[in-house]
Amino acid sequence: MSQLKITETVLRDAHQSLIATRLKTEEIVPILKTMDRVGYHALEVWGGATFDACIRFLDEDPWERLRLIRKNVKNTKLQMLLRGQNLLGYRNYSDDLVEKFIELSIKNGIDIIRVFDALNDIRNLEASVKAIKKYNGHCQCAISYTTSPIHTVEYYLDLVKSMENMGADSICIKDMAGVLTPYSAYDLVKRLKRLTNLPIELHTHCTSGIADMIYMKAAEAGVDIIDTAISPFSGGTSQPATESLAVTFDSTDRKTQLDMDSLSEVAEYFTPIRDKYMADGILNPKVLLTNPKILKYQVPGGMLSNLLSQLKDQNAQDKYEEVLSEVPRVRQDLGYPPLVTPMSQMVGTQALFNVLTNERYKLVPKEIKDYVRGQYGKSPAKIEDDIRKKIIGDDKVITVRPADLIKPEFEAMKEEIGSLAKNDEDVLIYALFPQVAKKFLESKYFNKEKKEGNVTDIQYITVTI
């Protein structure tokens, strides 16, 4: 078999999973040239929650972070994660906004865009795929992997065929909850390799304790690329350790061909950074623990901790098992949506309400009502009439692509933010996170103006903490 390629996640998903996306740009830049020597297939460096965290918590410009990474990484592809029509925010955006965001992501340094939809509704991928192809990016379409009576191997084969027909350059099996099992991975990869010639990448998490075995069986089945994290930021709710898997596979015919000396330097660099976040309490040791319960309840690790927090706030920790048991029932009622952002939070909250009110669907969040109305896309399975009526009464359910109902937004956003935005990247910051963006942009430019006396000459500044 051919070389097994590795995508390194420490600069995006690994620190998002373990330290709530708090890695700073100043902690990233010094190690980039070493990482560029390792021989990775790609570095996942952007997207997901990184954009939000930069402006909300770190007072950093996410676009400037991307440009700095690109400046220091000359030989390795840069990859990002995109939520389809949701981009990096939490609602559907207009097609023109989606296109502008993708255009500037590629212009500022991204090579590979991994795009997914929480419901596997490919209508919500159309605008993203079209824009990625238009601006010559690599379009990796991801299936949001989950299990249910309808999420069979045949379901995923049909989905991947549709993605290939849409224009995907590669496919990712995105096991965001860590619920894929080793032999299921083998079967799915084997079938996909017979179906398509597109490269297949596999992404999973260590939460349930079986991720290394998943990668072993997937590699035997011919998977082309796997996602791993450098050892200080591996394990728990993150990915398996890069070095461990490189050593393992380098004794087989699926050699990774990574530079182990450079990998060792990368690990040594991130170890004290990991230790600092642990000492500060940002890295909670609990996220490093194995939790096989997610295989039973199909609940991602982050969702488990969120439910615990909500129950604690309500002084109802004794209801934990009851809420966990309610999650699969709510998921079934709602047509078996994959438990990935934002559906995981929505289903978890509804299960919590059902238990705490002691009456199912007595209290229903707005987001659940919008989902049942079809505003997030088509539910994987039909929502039964009695459940739908209980949640939204006689409200109409839309059947069109949700974004078809959204008017063009970019120029309106540009006018709305006015002179506070100095470029189109600033406009996109505002479009995605309007409440946070104003304060961020004022800080970015006003503080610089006070120091240098002329805000009109400023293009980009790097803020470090």
Secondary structure as UniProt FT lines:
FT   STRAND          5..8
FT   HELIX           10..14
FT   HELIX           15..19
FT   TURN            20..21
FT   HELIX           25..28
FT   HELIX           29..31
FT   HELIX           32..35
FT   TURN            36..37
FT   STRAND          42..47
FT   TURN            48..49
FT   HELIX           50..53
FT   HELIX           54..58
FT   HELIX           62..72
FT   STRAND          77..82
FT   HELIX           84..86
FT   TURN            87..88
FT   HELIX           95..107
FT   TURN            108..109
FT   STRAND          112..115
FT   TURN            118..119
FT   HELIX           122..125
FT   HELIX           126..134
FT   TURN            135..136
FT   STRAND          138..144
FT   HELIX           153..166
FT   STRAND          170..174
FT   TURN            176..177
FT   HELIX           182..195
FT   STRAND          200..203
FT   TURN            207..208
FT   HELIX           211..221
FT   STRAND          225..229
FT   HELIX           231..233
FT   TURN            236..237
FT   HELIX           242..249
FT   TURN            250..251
FT   HELIX           260..279
FT   TURN            280..281
FT   HELIX           285..288
FT   HELIX           293..297
FT   HELIX           301..313
FT   TURN            314..315
FT   HELIX           317..319
FT   HELIX           320..333
FT   TURN            334..335
FT   TURN            341..342
FT   HELIX           343..356
FT   TURN            357..358
FT   TURN            360..361
FT   HELIX           366..372
FT   TURN            373..376
FT   HELIX           385..392
FT   TURN            393..394
FT   HELIX           402..405
FT   HELIX           410..417
FT   HELIX           418..420
FT   HELIX           424..432
FT   HELIX           434..452
FT   HELIX           455..457
//
